[in-house]
């Protein structure tokens, strides 16, 4: 596998393997709450007594937050963090602090708090993406009203009006941000159409697939037209390239058949060419596999009829590349003793 395709495989594998609870190192637990929703591991281990005690402390602080006593919740969470040992409970305390500042309407402090909370998670996780986006939204919303990039300055809300302190308003802002990113992703589709090999096309798709994962991480209802258009452009380009490449490889294989029948006639140059062609076929087959794995992650939650067609075409191309890889094998010649 060449370096570009290997790099694409790493990016795509990271994108596909991410779960909403993915956290890094010892300070990240799969049962850490995310945005107020508790993520429970499939087979939770029995917590140590110390963990139970810390969990109870954090639950008490959460009750203070729920009661609307935001300053007390921040103070209690910061006090707890000075002696905290349990990483899951620590993450929850950081979340309480961030939410308390946001619900209080202290946008500057809330921005910093969400940035600190973000760093509790692995950068490839949905939680990191979400909290990073919340911090960006708050940073650009001095009046507590979301102001998308390039939009006119938002007016301060009327007395009693809704702001980003309200969870539903924040959810709407995240959905708007996801929609804008989806539209921006659509403009990147022509990059794939310019690729000259299947390996290059899939390597170009890899970072776009990661962007799509982040978009749907912000809002499951985000419009899928951007990611889908990128997939369509990639699939169509792979099909156009595959049609030409497979026909060319089959024609070249036909020209080698007389030499395959008389292996003594194969020169060292022929053998090197056959070996490199076989390697290229394997790389193109692997590129198709990566494309097939990416398709579901960029489809969005609604039905997408074109997905089945793209999947089927890719499966057929992969089968052709695999077959060609097997056929591009130079027979062994043993001199006068046969082969």
RODO-2510 file (C-alpha; in nm, 4 decimals, decimal comma):
residues 339
     n   res          X          Y          Z
     1     x     0,0000     0,0000     0,0000
     2     x     0,1457     0,3386    -0,0928
     3     x     0,1859     0,6148     0,1641
     4     x    -0,1130     0,8209     0,0457
     5     x    -0,3485     0,5249     0,0620
     6     x    -0,2057     0,4183     0,3976
     7     x    -0,2658     0,7675     0,5335
     8     x    -0,6204     0,7644     0,3998
     9     x    -0,6805     0,4266     0,5635
    10     x    -0,5652     0,5605     0,8997
    11     x    -0,7918     0,8663     0,8771
    12     x    -1,0914     0,6637     0,7647
    13     x    -1,0346     0,3969     1,0285
    14     x    -1,0235     0,6642     1,2984
    15     x    -1,3381     0,8218     1,1626
    16     x    -1,5270     0,4910     1,1438
    17     x    -1,4143     0,3647     1,4858
    18     x    -1,5179     0,6741     1,6816
    19     x    -1,7970     0,6457     1,9356
    20     x    -1,9617     0,9315     2,1183
    21     x    -1,7895     0,8228     2,4382
    22     x    -1,4391     0,7906     2,2974
    23     x    -1,2016     0,9511     2,5431
    24     x    -0,8268     0,9481     2,5737
    25     x    -0,5929     0,8156     2,8381
    26     x    -0,6724     0,7356     3,1964
    27     x    -0,8720     1,0534     3,2452
    28     x    -1,1404     0,9436     2,9982
    29     x    -1,4082     0,6925     3,0917
    30     x    -1,6673     0,5481     2,8523
    31     x    -1,9366     0,6187     3,1084
    32     x    -1,8557     0,9894     3,1242
    33     x    -2,1692     1,2004     3,0747
    34     x    -2,1790     1,3993     2,7516
    35     x    -2,3905     1,7111     2,7367
    36     x    -2,6085     1,5918     3,0198
    37     x    -2,6648     1,2456     2,8708
    38     x    -2,5060     0,9532     3,0500
    39     x    -2,3276     0,7111     2,8188
    40     x    -2,3315     0,3675     2,9756
    41     x    -2,0712     0,1077     2,8803
    42     x    -2,2014    -0,2249     2,7485
    43     x    -2,0550    -0,4162     3,0433
    44     x    -1,9850    -0,1695     3,3266
    45     x    -1,7380    -0,2803     3,5870
    46     x    -1,8406    -0,2604     3,9511
    47     x    -1,7161     0,0796     4,0698
    48     x    -1,4773     0,1097     4,3605
    49     x    -1,6115     0,2550     4,6838
    50     x    -1,4163     0,5752     4,6264
    51     x    -1,5743     0,6147     4,2829
    52     x    -1,9231     0,5739     4,4309
    53     x    -1,8492     0,8426     4,6907
    54     x    -1,7181     1,0823     4,4266
    55     x    -2,0146     1,0084     4,2028
    56     x    -2,2481     1,0971     4,4891
    57     x    -2,0630     1,4266     4,5436
    58     x    -2,0976     1,5172     4,1782
    59     x    -2,4651     1,4193     4,1814
    60     x    -2,5190     1,6606     4,4701
    61     x    -2,3463     1,9368     4,2723
    62     x    -2,5634     1,8543     3,9710
    63     x    -2,8702     1,9018     4,1906
    64     x    -2,7438     2,2492     4,2834
    65     x    -2,7079     2,3300     3,9124
    66     x    -3,0577     2,1976     3,8394
    67     x    -3,1930     2,4232     4,1129
    68     x    -3,0585     2,7238     3,9256
    69     x    -2,7905     2,8109     4,1820
    70     x    -2,5212     2,8552     3,9218
    71     x    -2,2549     3,0325     4,1308
    72     x    -2,2855     2,7723     4,4061
    73     x    -2,2593     2,4915     4,1489
    74     x    -1,9382     2,6393     4,0050
    75     x    -1,7896     2,6872     4,3507
    76     x    -1,8797     2,3342     4,4593
    77     x    -1,7460     2,1774     4,1395
    78     x    -1,4159     2,3652     4,1648
    79     x    -1,3803     2,2624     4,5287
    80     x    -1,4469     1,9002     4,4384
    81     x    -1,1882     1,9066     4,1555
    82     x    -0,9105     2,0022     4,3996
    83     x    -0,9224     1,6540     4,5559
    84     x    -1,0983     1,4505     4,2871
    85     x    -0,9482     1,1203     4,1733
    86     x    -1,2209     0,9541     3,9683
    87     x    -1,1831     1,0609     3,6049
    88     x    -1,5458     1,0065     3,5082
    89     x    -1,6635     1,2231     3,7960
    90     x    -1,4018     1,4846     3,7087
    91     x    -1,5365     1,5088     3,3550
    92     x    -1,8883     1,5522     3,4906
    93     x    -1,7662     1,8297     3,7216
    94     x    -1,6092     2,0118     3,4259
    95     x    -1,9405     1,9787     3,2405
    96     x    -2,1325     2,1212     3,5361
    97     x    -1,9017     2,4235     3,5458
    98     x    -1,9428     2,4865     3,1726
    99     x    -2,3214     2,4538     3,1873
   100     x    -2,3478     2,6712     3,4958
   101     x    -2,1623     2,9595     3,3309
   102     x    -2,3697     2,9205     3,0131
   103     x    -2,7010     2,9091     3,1954
   104     x    -2,5921     3,2073     3,4020
   105     x    -2,5204     3,3993     3,0807
   106     x    -2,1503     3,4507     3,1460
   107     x    -2,0476     3,3840     2,7856
   108     x    -1,6752     3,4531     2,8303
   109     x    -1,6376     3,2161     3,1240
   110     x    -1,8620     2,9600     2,9549
   111     x    -1,6433     2,9661     2,6427
   112     x    -1,3316     2,8923     2,8465
   113     x    -1,5104     2,6251     3,0492
   114     x    -1,6311     2,4399     2,7383
   115     x    -1,2789     2,4515     2,5973
   116     x    -1,1485     2,2897     2,9166
   117     x    -1,4281     2,0314     2,9010
   118     x    -1,3401     1,9610     2,5363
   119     x    -0,9866     1,8653     2,6338
   120     x    -1,1225     1,5831     2,8492
   121     x    -1,1986     1,3915     2,5291
   122     x    -1,0014     1,2525     2,2413
   123     x    -0,9872     1,4894     1,9456
   124     x    -1,1469     1,2308     1,7157
   125     x    -1,4500     1,1810     1,9397
   126     x    -1,7981     1,3201     1,8875
   127     x    -1,7807     1,4811     2,2328
   128     x    -1,4674     1,6787     2,1460
   129     x    -1,6339     1,7985     1,8255
   130     x    -1,9529     1,8994     2,0059
   131     x    -1,7905     2,0893     2,2901
   132     x    -1,5464     2,2583     2,0530
   133     x    -1,8446     2,3760     1,8476
   134     x    -2,0266     2,5008     2,1590
   135     x    -1,7184     2,7027     2,2563
   136     x    -1,7027     2,8545     1,9062
   137     x    -2,0716     2,9431     1,9140
   138     x    -2,0431     3,1101     2,2541
   139     x    -1,7279     3,2975     2,1575
   140     x    -1,9057     3,4599     1,8622
   141     x    -2,2292     3,5292     2,0529
   142     x    -2,1531     3,8185     2,2839
   143     x    -2,5220     3,8877     2,3460
   144     x    -2,6185     3,5255     2,3955
   145     x    -2,7691     3,5180     2,0462
   146     x    -2,5984     3,2937     1,7929
   147     x    -2,4297     3,4902     1,5172
   148     x    -2,3191     3,2676     1,2271
   149     x    -1,9985     3,3682     1,0481
   150     x    -2,0655     3,6491     0,8012
   151     x    -2,4093     3,7286     0,9434
   152     x    -2,5004     4,0844     1,0526
   153     x    -2,4369     4,1655     1,4155
   154     x    -2,7102     4,0159     1,6301
   155     x    -2,9107     4,2446     1,8547
   156     x    -2,9298     4,1812     2,2248
   157     x    -3,2417     3,9789     2,3118
   158     x    -3,5370     4,1579     2,4643
   159     x    -3,5843     4,1272     2,8382
   160     x    -3,6861     3,7713     2,9127
   161     x    -3,5994     3,6617     2,5593
   162     x    -3,4339     3,3290     2,4895
   163     x    -3,0553     3,3071     2,4680
   164     x    -2,7937     3,0359     2,4378
   165     x    -2,8475     2,9739     2,8090
   166     x    -3,1507     2,7751     2,6951
   167     x    -3,0680     2,4200     2,5869
   168     x    -3,3095     2,4285     2,2930
   169     x    -3,1549     2,7505     2,1608
   170     x    -2,8096     2,5961     2,1834
   171     x    -2,9343     2,2853     2,0003
   172     x    -3,0716     2,5077     1,7224
   173     x    -2,7389     2,6871     1,6973
   174     x    -2,5525     2,3569     1,6675
   175     x    -2,7947     2,2479     1,3938
   176     x    -2,7371     2,5720     1,2026
   177     x    -2,3617     2,5313     1,2345
   178     x    -2,3853     2,1719     1,1095
   179     x    -2,5932     2,2883     0,8130
   180     x    -2,3388     2,5521     0,7175
   181     x    -2,0559     2,3015     0,7387
   182     x    -2,2526     2,0591     0,5222
   183     x    -2,2953     2,3242     0,2539
   184     x    -1,9266     2,4102     0,2742
   185     x    -1,8390     2,0435     0,2329
   186     x    -2,0428     2,0325    -0,0876
   187     x    -1,8062     2,2846    -0,2439
   188     x    -1,5188     2,0389    -0,1967
   189     x    -1,6701     1,7729    -0,4266
   190     x    -1,4834     1,9028    -0,7369
   191     x    -1,1541     1,8176    -0,5641
   192     x    -1,2377     1,4486    -0,5994
   193     x    -1,3381     1,4834    -0,9650
   194     x    -0,9848     1,5963    -1,0476
   195     x    -0,8171     1,2837    -0,9082
   196     x    -0,6294     1,0650    -1,1561
   197     x    -0,6181     0,7313    -0,9691
   198     x    -0,8552     0,5427    -0,7372
   199     x    -0,5969     0,5665    -0,4602
   200     x    -0,5818     0,9447    -0,4943
   201     x    -0,9611     0,9724    -0,4981
   202     x    -0,9978     0,7785    -0,1724
   203     x    -0,7090     0,9682    -0,0124
   204     x    -0,8895     1,2924    -0,1021
   205     x    -1,2158     1,1564     0,0398
   206     x    -1,0655     1,0622     0,3783
   207     x    -1,0491     1,4098     0,5405
   208     x    -1,3886     1,4975     0,3894
   209     x    -1,5352     1,1871     0,5536
   210     x    -1,3943     1,3063     0,8858
   211     x    -1,5639     1,6435     0,8338
   212     x    -1,8916     1,4643     0,7621
   213     x    -1,8563     1,2642     1,0843
   214     x    -1,8176     1,5888     1,2757
   215     x    -2,1186     1,7435     1,1021
   216     x    -2,3492     1,4576     1,1999
   217     x    -2,1930     1,4608     1,5469
   218     x    -2,3155     1,8183     1,5918
   219     x    -2,6641     1,7342     1,4744
   220     x    -2,8049     1,4011     1,3617
   221     x    -3,0595     1,6046     1,1633
   222     x    -2,7934     1,7967     0,9726
   223     x    -2,8632     1,8133     0,5975
   224     x    -2,6779     1,5299     0,4250
   225     x    -2,6611     1,6863     0,0797
   226     x    -2,2998     1,8026     0,1288
   227     x    -2,1553     1,4669     0,2378
   228     x    -2,3683     1,2832    -0,0168
   229     x    -2,2521     1,5025    -0,3018
   230     x    -1,8914     1,4300    -0,2049
   231     x    -1,9704     1,0564    -0,2026
   232     x    -2,1410     1,0814    -0,5407
   233     x    -1,8439     1,2673    -0,6867
   234     x    -1,6057     1,0063    -0,5456
   235     x    -1,8134     0,7111    -0,6655
   236     x    -1,8580     0,8568    -1,0116
   237     x    -1,4878     0,9309    -1,0389
   238     x    -1,3947     0,5808    -0,9220
   239     x    -1,6343     0,4367    -1,1804
   240     x    -1,4906     0,6455    -1,4648
   241     x    -1,1335     0,5610    -1,3664
   242     x    -1,2188     0,1960    -1,3089
   243     x    -1,3746     0,1563    -1,6533
   244     x    -1,0565     0,2854    -1,8190
   245     x    -0,8066     0,1159    -1,5880
   246     x    -0,9691    -0,2281    -1,5879
   247     x    -0,9956    -0,2314    -1,9685
   248     x    -0,6327    -0,1219    -2,0007
   249     x    -0,5090    -0,3823    -1,7519
   250     x    -0,7009    -0,6604    -1,9248
   251     x    -0,5572    -0,5582    -2,2624
   252     x    -0,2050    -0,5574    -2,1207
   253     x    -0,2668    -0,8960    -1,9603
   254     x    -0,3688    -1,0345    -2,3011
   255     x    -0,0393    -0,9149    -2,4448
   256     x     0,1470    -1,1027    -2,1716
   257     x    -0,0331    -1,4327    -2,2339
   258     x     0,2147    -1,5616    -2,4977
   259     x     0,5008    -1,4992    -2,2565
   260     x     0,3075    -1,6596    -1,9705
   261     x     0,2790    -1,9683    -2,1934
   262     x     0,6569    -1,9528    -2,2481
   263     x     0,7876    -1,8178    -1,9178
   264     x     1,1491    -1,8407    -2,0313
   265     x     1,0709    -1,5448    -2,2601
   266     x     0,9883    -1,3112    -1,9694
   267     x     1,2619    -1,0532    -1,9194
   268     x     1,3518    -0,8970    -1,5864
   269     x     1,1777    -0,5812    -1,7023
   270     x     0,8616    -0,7837    -1,7730
   271     x     0,8740    -0,9468    -1,4317
   272     x     0,9187    -0,6098    -1,2579
   273     x     0,6270    -0,4665    -1,4537
   274     x     0,4035    -0,7626    -1,3677
   275     x     0,4918    -0,7343    -1,0000
   276     x     0,4266    -0,3584    -0,9843
   277     x     0,0979    -0,3983    -1,1732
   278     x    -0,0148    -0,6643    -0,9290
   279     x     0,0679    -0,4323    -0,6372
   280     x    -0,1299    -0,1498    -0,8005
   281     x    -0,4301    -0,3798    -0,8447
   282     x    -0,4198    -0,4678    -0,4756
   283     x    -0,4004    -0,0989    -0,3814
   284     x    -0,6999    -0,0156    -0,6009
   285     x    -0,8976    -0,3024    -0,4474
   286     x    -0,8152    -0,1705    -0,1003
   287     x    -0,9206     0,1801    -0,2075
   288     x    -1,2605     0,0423    -0,3064
   289     x    -1,2970    -0,1290     0,0311
   290     x    -1,2269     0,1983     0,2095
   291     x    -1,4816     0,3760    -0,0090
   292     x    -1,7464     0,1160     0,0746
   293     x    -1,6814     0,1553     0,4478
   294     x    -1,7131     0,5326     0,4168
   295     x    -2,0473     0,5376     0,2348
   296     x    -2,2748     0,4686     0,5366
   297     x    -2,1017     0,7338     0,7477
   298     x    -2,1793     1,0056     0,4918
   299     x    -2,5347     0,9081     0,4044
   300     x    -2,7123     1,0779     0,6930
   301     x    -3,0076     0,9249     0,8746
   302     x    -3,2602     0,9306     0,5891
   303     x    -3,2890     0,6832     0,3038
   304     x    -3,0491     0,7455     0,0159
   305     x    -3,1253     0,5373    -0,2955
   306     x    -2,7938     0,6167    -0,4643
   307     x    -2,6039     0,4502    -0,1796
   308     x    -2,6988     0,0992    -0,2978
   309     x    -2,5856     0,1767    -0,6523
   310     x    -2,2537     0,3229    -0,5397
   311     x    -2,1975     0,0221    -0,3127
   312     x    -2,2742    -0,2275    -0,5902
   313     x    -2,0521    -0,0545    -0,8457
   314     x    -1,7663    -0,0412    -0,5975
   315     x    -1,8107    -0,4106    -0,5131
   316     x    -1,7864    -0,4988    -0,8819
   317     x    -1,4748    -0,2855    -0,9310
   318     x    -1,3109    -0,4425    -0,6281
   319     x    -1,3833    -0,7908    -0,7652
   320     x    -1,2199    -0,6939    -1,0951
   321     x    -0,9099    -0,5543    -0,9235
   322     x    -0,8810    -0,8646    -0,7042
   323     x    -0,9086    -1,0926    -1,0068
   324     x    -0,6486    -0,8924    -1,1995
   325     x    -0,4135    -0,9045    -0,9009
   326     x    -0,4347    -1,2832    -0,9081
   327     x    -0,3807    -1,3003    -1,2839
   328     x    -0,0830    -1,0658    -1,2814
   329     x     0,1478    -1,3358    -1,1483
   330     x     0,4482    -1,4342    -1,3556
   331     x     0,4853    -1,8135    -1,3862
   332     x     0,8062    -1,9566    -1,2476
   333     x     1,0565    -2,0942    -1,4969
   334     x     1,3056    -2,3620    -1,3882
   335     x     1,5261    -2,3745    -1,6963
   336     x     1,5470    -2,7121    -1,8628
   337     x     1,3670    -2,8884    -1,5764
   338     x     1,0232    -2,7468    -1,6559
   339     x     0,8115    -2,4960    -1,4671
***
